[in-house]
């Protein structure tokens, strides 16, 4: 049985600038993209992911297409569209640093705005660099995830043991739901701080969740960002649903302790 400690941090923390916080905590910047060039994302930093009808997450109602990602006016856009494609009713956009960049321990920060479309989630995660992010990963740990919708933010650590045909007691997924807030109205800054002892999620410089114990990953991770059609998404969207649904990301930065594994 795995031991997991989940801590909810209650109360306001004084906001600090990202630069000052990085210096104070001993972080150095090792990756950044401000998305300043229109067109496709920088191929030296991002891989445009694509899935097919034969290779995708079981139960999902979408596939990922490279055409659903674009950089325009300083923002990376990952779109979800309601369209028929290879037998699916939705398509979405995904980018990753697979084969281009990974790291172990540090902090991942991004500024983003999500669409106000029911059951469409903007998702940013750290995933085992040995994994293909477009299909379930069978290597523990699977991922550290933040998903944001128009009315809430969620965070999780999961290793997908349920996909390894192991008995239910071996399943492991830390999942907690909080922050009822409209994240579609404005941009917000999100951050995951990852050390050997704990993982902490921040929203607008305020620590919201902390996980310690055996759940903390200790392998190199890649960065994955995508818009995501929830499995409960409608076969036919409501008349007022807005498509394409846009997960807009202003910047992404990774910082690391001076003595961390690069």
N, C-alpha and C positions, 0 to 999 in steps of 0.2 A: 504494500500500500504506500503510495507516494504521499509525502507530507507537504502541504501547501499552506502558507500563511498569507492571508489577504487582509490588507489594512486599508480602511477608508480614512482619508485625511480630511478632518472637519475643521472649518474655519478658514479665514482668508489669509493668504500669504501676500506680503508686500510685493507688487510687481517690480521686476528688475529688467534692465535691458539685456538682450541676448548676448551682446558683446561683453558687458561687464560680468554677467553670470558665467560665461565661458572662461574668462580670465580668472575669476575668483575660484572656480572649481578645478582649475588646472587643465582645461580642455584645449586642444589645438584642432583647427579645422582641417579635415582631410578630404572633403568632397563638398562641392556646391554646384548648383545649377539655378540661375535666375531666369532662364528661359527668355533670353533677349533676342533670339533670332527666329523669325517666322518660318514656318514650314514644319518639317519633321523634327522630332527631338534630336539632340546631338548624338550621333551614332557611336561616338567615343565614350558616352556615359550611359545610354539607354538602349535596350533591345525592345523593339516592337513585338509584342507577343501575339500569337495567332493560335486559335484552337479549331478543331474540326468536329464533325458529328461523331467521329470514332474516338476522339481524345479530348475529354472535357470532364468537369466535375459531375459525378452522378447526381441526378435529380435537379440540376440547374436548368433554367429555361433560356439560357443564353449561350452564345459562343463569342469569343473575342476576335476582333478583326483589326488589322493594322490601320485600316482606313478610319477607324473611330478615334484616333489620337492625332492631335495637331497642336503646334505652338503658334500663338497669335497674340500680338500686342502685350508681350511680357508674361503670358500665362500659358501653362500646359493645360490642354483641354482633353479629358477622357470622356467620350460621349457614350451614353446608352440610347439605342434607337429601337423603336417598335417597328420591326420589319421582318419579313420572312427570309430566312437564310439557312440553307442546309437542313431544313426541317425544324428550325427553331424560330420562335416568335420575337426574340430580342437578340440584339448584338451589343457588345460593349467594347471599351478600349482598355488596354493594359500595357504598361511599360515596366521593365525591370532592369536591374544592373547585372543580370545573370551573365557570367563570363567576363564581365568588365570591371566590377568593383564589389568587394565584400569586406567585412571587418568583424572584429570581436571585441565587444564592450565599447561603450561610448554613448553618444546621444544623437538621435535622429530628430530633426525639427523641420516642419513644413507649415506654410501658411496657405489656407485653402478656403473655398466656399463650395457648398454642396447644393445640388438642385432641390427645389421644392416639388419633388415628384414622389408620390407614395411608393414605398417599398423599393426605392433605388438608393443605394448606399455608396458614398465615396469611401474608398478603402486604401489604407497605407499599412504595409506590414514589413517586418523583418522576417526572412525565411531562410532556413538552412540553405547555404549556397550550393549544396549538391542537388537541390531539388529543382524540378521543373515547376514553375508557379502556376502553370495552366492545368495541372492535374493533381490529384491528391498525393501528398508526400508521405512516404512510409518510413522516413528516417527521423527518429526523435532528435531534437525537438522540431516540430513542424514549423511553427511561426509565432511571432508576437504581433498582434493585430490591433488596429484601431479602425472602426467603421463609424462613419458619420452620416446621418440622414437629416432630413429637414427638421426633425423634432427631437433628436437625441444623439448621444455619442455612446459607443460601446467599446469595450476593450477585452482582449482575451489572450491566453497562451494555450496552444493546443499542440498535440503531437500526432494526431490522426491514428492512434493505435486501433481505433475502431475499424480502420481500413486494413488491418493486418490479420483479421480473422482470429483475434485473441479474445478470450472470454470477457464479459462485461466488467468484472471487477478490475480489469487491467486498463479500462478506458481512462483517459486522463484529459480533461479539458477544464481549465479555469475560465469561467465566463461570467462577467458581471455587467449589468445594465444600469446606466445612470444618466445624469445630466439631461433632463428634459429641457430643451432650449431650441429655439429656431436658428439652426446653423446655416440656413439658406439666405438669410437677409444680408449678412455681412461676412467678410473674411475673418477667420480666427486662426490663431497660432497654436499648433499642436506639437507635442514633443514626447518622445520616449527616451528615458535615461536608463541605461542598461549597464550594470556592474556585475561582478561575480556574485554579489550577495543579494541583489534585488533588481526589480524592474519597476520604474515609476512612470506613470502617465501624467502629463501636464496639459491643461487647456488654458490658453492665454496667461501663461506663467504661473498658474495656480496648480499645485499638485492635487490630483483627484483620486488616484488609486495607487497602491503599492502592493507588489507580490514578492515574497521571499520564499526561501526553502528550495525544495527539489525541483520546483517548476522553473526556476531560472535557467535559461539555456547557457551552454558553455561551448558553443561551436561558432564558426564563422557564418555570418548572415549576409544575404543580399537584400537590396531594397526593392520592393514591389509596390506599384500604385495602380489602382484601377477603379472604374465605376462598376457597380455590381447590381444586377437585378436579383433581388431576394427570391428565394424559391416560392414564396407566397404571392409573387407578383401576379397581377390579373392576366388571364389569357387575352382578354380584350380590355385595354385600359379604360378608366372612366373618361367621360367626354372632356373633363377639364384637366386631364393629365397633360403635362408638358413634355413633348419629345421633339428633337433629341434632348435628353437629360444630360446636363453638363456638370462634371466634377472639375472645377477650375483650381489649379495650383499655382501659386505665385512664386514660390521658391522652395528648394529642398537643400538642406545642409546637414552634413554629418561631422561631428566633432568627437575627439577621442582624448582620453587621458594620456599624458606624455609617456607613461609607463605601460600603456595598454598594448595589446597585440594589434599591429596595423593591418 
